[in-house]
Structures are given as structure tokens and as C-alpha cells.
Amino acid sequence: MVLENKHISLPEAFCKRMERLLNGEFEDFNSALSELSPVSVRMNPLKKMTQFESAEIDDKVEWCSDGFYLKQRPIFTLDPCFHGGAYYVQEASSMFLGYVLRQITDQQPLRVLDLCASPGGKTTLTASVLPEGSLLIANEVIQSRAAILKENVIRWGYDNIVVSNNDPADFRPLNGAFDIVIVDAPCSGEGMFRKERKALEEWSEQNLALCAARQKRILADVWDSLKPDGFLIYSTCTYNPEENELITEWLLNNYDCKSVSVEHPYKTITPTADNGYRFYPHKTRGEGFFITVVQKGEGKVTIEKKSKKTPKIAMPKELAAMINPTVETDTYFKGNMCGILPAAHTDFLKELEKHLKITYKGCEMAEIFGNKYKLLHPLALYVHLNKSACNVLPLQLSDALKYLRKEEITANNAKGDWILLTFNDIALGWAKNIGNRLNNYFPKEWRIRMS
């Protein structure tokens, strides 16, 4: 038996549980699932963008100052500003993570682990709200998903994000390394039923039990890496209590920690036991979501938080001029590749690299070959790129899309050797001037394939 609506057929066992859980609101909930999912985006606060005009924006996301609902879903793939990292397409309910982070942090630099980070929505949100001087480790265990995470991190353009490709158990030796650990756990995905057909097709009560067991294993594996008095933020996009409230209860019963209340004015958010917070599509303008915070008890830290000073490595003057001089960075080399890292975390990252598979860190700037260099794509998208030291060529939409398809572009009186191509003042990438045309250096694997 299933209940039918315009878009999806819901399993009977799911419906019966939701009827009990919602206490008379099931019909409203079921009706909401027949509606189209809201379209929401979150702006990059360090990349000023004017593309979304008031005619396209419907409303603001209440709990996220950079979040907006759009009146309809545009073709994001054909928007150059999307490729330039000016905004991220993110489900509105999950943006509440930023509100939570602002409440539990002060102005002190933090070291944060986003354990299950792909595709990067919560990573880029976290990076945008952390105190200045913080470091964020964005991890994903599945290699293909870690590649997507890396791509979105590069687009966002922050140098304080490190991408790793590790199992949660690999973090066990990093005792007390992180002030905050975020676990947006793999789950049964009930909250995404109207948005992702695959979540509905894979649903079963057996899968719910497997998800709950996996969530406990993940939390157990990462617990030691959270410092004493640190915060663990746990979230899912599902409604099943066994993956939400009962996981919180399991944490409180098995570990030295306490639940933390998140004060907020939003009446559409449903509070649960042990300071959990639920988002339902018939109450909030977003998909299903659950989030809770626990604070670890006291104990010892074995990884020192403060980094030692290390000698700075010089880079070519032309490259150094492209970085905003107010930003404190250290240079690193990997073969011919030259990159930069936040200076305060250099030695801490060396310690992490003893235990983790790091796939990206800071900002990769250029490949250096003697007196010549090849500029790399991440530098073009870097939020602290000094554009005044670059040869900038603004593009119209048609040429911007040609560039993003990795097609040939005419020189258009471009001056200089390396050219920074922009659209609406958002950097898209590099091209090399060879006289009558520009060599397109947009990453081949990122190119647009849509007409």
C-alpha cells in the first residue's frame, strides 16, 4: 500500500511513522511533498555579485544573511557567475548550520573538521562564517565525491580550506585536534524525497537500520579528534528518529558530553528532545533536515593548537604581487607547483599530512619552470587575488560561455601575457595572449557540455 500524490508514492511504513511523528499534521506534510522544491542560493560574501536582480530574487532565507530564494530555477550551468564561485546552490534548511556556528563561536580562530563534506555546501558555508584566522578540513571518504568537493572548494576561493579523502577512522590518532567537528551524516534521505527520486527508490526499513549503525560508527571514529569542551554538530536530511534523536541519546549515554541549546526566533523550526531541531517542508520553506549540537566534556589535548614559526619560502615576485598584501600566507611547493597556505596553520597541516590523504590545500597558484610559469585555475578564483596586478579582460555573456566551454576566444585588444577573464567583475579563469587569439586555460574536466 502506498499514498499517492502528484509526484511521488510514499511507502506505507513511512507514512504510518510520519503520522505518529507529526501528530495531526500529516496531511499538510504530504501536500507539501506534492509541491515543487524551493530554489535557494547562498552568495559568496567575498565575491560581490549583482547578477541576481530583484526580479529574480523572491525572498531572503531567514536564518542566513547570504541566502536567497529564487522565483524559479534558472539554468545554473549557463551562468558564468556560478562557475566563478559567486554563489552556491544550497538547500535552505541546511543553511541553518551557519546560524548554529555563529552562536557557538566567538572571535577566536578555530580548527574545524567537516567530516562528511561532499559536495561542499556546508563546507563553503562554514568557511564563510568562521572567525578570521580559522582553518577548515573538508573530508570525504568516497574518492569520486572528494573530487567534486575539491572542485567546489576551489570555486569558492578561500585559502583556509583543506580537502582530504579519508575514512572517519583515520582521524582517531588526531586526539583533540579540532575545536568543532561537523558530521552531516550519510542517512536514509527521507527529507529529500520530493527533490531526489533516488532517495525514495532506495528507502527500506532495513536501510534505516544500516544507516543508524553507520552513523554511530562514524561518530565513534571521530570522537577522539574533538578537543575537550569542543562542539560536535550532527545533522541529517531525514525524519527517522533512529537516525536523529536516538543518535543524540546514544551520544549522551556513551560519551562525556552534554546537549547544547541553540537559541533562535524561528517558530517554523520544530524543537525535539535533547535540543534537536527539525525542519519540515510544510512548515519551513525547504526540505527535511535535522540538526543538534553536543559539547564534549573536559580532558587532555595531545596535539598542540599553536603553530611554530617556520621559514618563509620565496616565490617569484610576479606571483607574490598577485596576492593581497594584507593576507598572511606561507608558500609551499609540490614538485613544480607553487601554492600558499594560511601562515598560522603551516605546522598543524604538516602534522595532519602524517595521518591523512590531503588532496588539496590553500590555493594552488602556478607551475614554475625556471624563469617561466603557468598560472593555475585556483589562483583566478582566489578571493584575495590582487586584480590590480593582473591583466583583466571583461567578457560579455556569449564570450564567457565560449570560454567555459573551452572554445577559442579572440584577443579583443587584450594586453599582457596572462589574461584574467571576468564576467560582471567575477573572475572566471586564465587565458594566454598569443597575439590574434587567446589560449583557453579553463580546466578541461570542468568545461560546460550543455548547448
CORSULSUL-V671943 format. One record per pair of residues at least 24 apart in sequence whose C-alpha atoms are under 7 Angstrom apart, sorted by the first residue. I is the first residue (numbers start at 0). J is the second residue. Records with the same first field share a line. If there is no record, write none. Layout:
I=J ; J
This chain:
4=33
5=33
6=33
7=193
27=281
28=280 ; 281
31=280 ; 281
32=193
36=193 ; 194
37=284 ; 285
38=68 ; 69 ; 71 ; 72
39=66 ; 67 ; 68 ; 69 ; 88 ; 89 ; 90 ; 91
40=66 ; 67 ; 68 ; 86 ; 87 ; 88 ; 89
41=65 ; 66 ; 67 ; 86 ; 87 ; 88 ; 89
42=66 ; 85 ; 86 ; 87
43=85 ; 86
45=382
46=85 ; 382
48=85
60=91
62=95 ; 98
63=94 ; 95 ; 97 ; 98
79=399 ; 400 ; 422
80=425
82=154 ; 427
83=154 ; 380 ; 425 ; 426 ; 427
84=154 ; 155
85=425
87=120
89=120
90=285
91=285
92=278 ; 285 ; 286 ; 288
93=288
97=124 ; 125 ; 128
99=261
101=128
106=130
108=132 ; 133
109=133 ; 134 ; 178
110=134 ; 135 ; 177 ; 178 ; 179
111=135 ; 136 ; 177 ; 178 ; 179 ; 180
112=136 ; 137 ; 177 ; 179 ; 180 ; 181
113=137 ; 138 ; 180 ; 181 ; 182
114=138 ; 139 ; 181 ; 182
115=139 ; 182 ; 183 ; 184
117=144 ; 145 ; 147 ; 148
118=144 ; 147 ; 148
119=148 ; 151 ; 152
123=152 ; 155
133=159
134=159 ; 160
135=159 ; 160 ; 161
136=160 ; 161 ; 162
137=161 ; 162 ; 163
138=162 ; 163 ; 164 ; 165
139=163 ; 164 ; 165
140=164 ; 165 ; 166
149=359
153=377
154=380
156=380 ; 381 ; 382
157=381 ; 382
158=340 ; 341 ; 361 ; 362
159=340 ; 341 ; 361
160=360 ; 361
161=359 ; 360 ; 361
162=357 ; 358 ; 359 ; 360
163=355 ; 356 ; 357 ; 358
164=356 ; 357 ; 358
165=355 ; 356
167=217 ; 220 ; 221
168=220 ; 221
169=354 ; 355
170=221 ; 224
171=220 ; 221 ; 223 ; 224
173=224 ; 302
174=223 ; 224 ; 225 ; 300 ; 301 ; 302
175=223 ; 224 ; 225 ; 226 ; 227 ; 300 ; 301 ; 302
176=224 ; 225 ; 226 ; 302
177=224 ; 225 ; 226
178=225 ; 226 ; 229 ; 230
179=225 ; 229 ; 230 ; 231
180=225 ; 230 ; 231 ; 232
181=231 ; 232 ; 233
182=232 ; 233 ; 234
183=233 ; 234 ; 235
184=214 ; 234 ; 235
186=210 ; 235 ; 236 ; 237
187=237
188=236 ; 237
189=236 ; 237 ; 238
190=236 ; 237 ; 238 ; 286 ; 287 ; 288
191=236 ; 286 ; 287
211=241 ; 242
226=300
227=295 ; 296 ; 297 ; 298 ; 299
228=294 ; 295 ; 296 ; 297
229=294 ; 295
230=292 ; 293 ; 294 ; 295
231=292 ; 293 ; 294
232=291 ; 292 ; 293
233=290 ; 291 ; 292
234=289 ; 290 ; 291
235=288 ; 289 ; 290
236=287 ; 288 ; 289
237=287 ; 288 ; 289
238=287
243=289
244=272 ; 275
255=295 ; 296
256=293 ; 294 ; 295 ; 296
257=293 ; 294 ; 295
258=292 ; 293 ; 294
259=292 ; 293 ; 294
306=343 ; 344 ; 345 ; 346 ; 347
307=346
320=388
321=384 ; 385 ; 386 ; 388 ; 389
322=383 ; 384 ; 385
323=383 ; 384 ; 385
335=366 ; 367 ; 368
336=365 ; 366 ; 367
337=363 ; 364 ; 365 ; 366
338=362 ; 363 ; 364
339=363
376=428 ; 429 ; 441
379=419 ; 426 ; 427 ; 428 ; 429
380=426 ; 427 ; 428
389=419
390=414 ; 415 ; 417 ; 418 ; 419
391=418 ; 419 ; 420
392=418 ; 419 ; 420 ; 421
393=420 ; 421 ; 422
394=420 ; 421 ; 422
395=422
402=439
403=441 ; 446 ; 447
404=446 ; 447 ; 448
405=439 ; 441 ; 446
407=437 ; 439
408=436 ; 437
409=435 ; 436 ; 437
410=434 ; 435 ; 436 ; 437
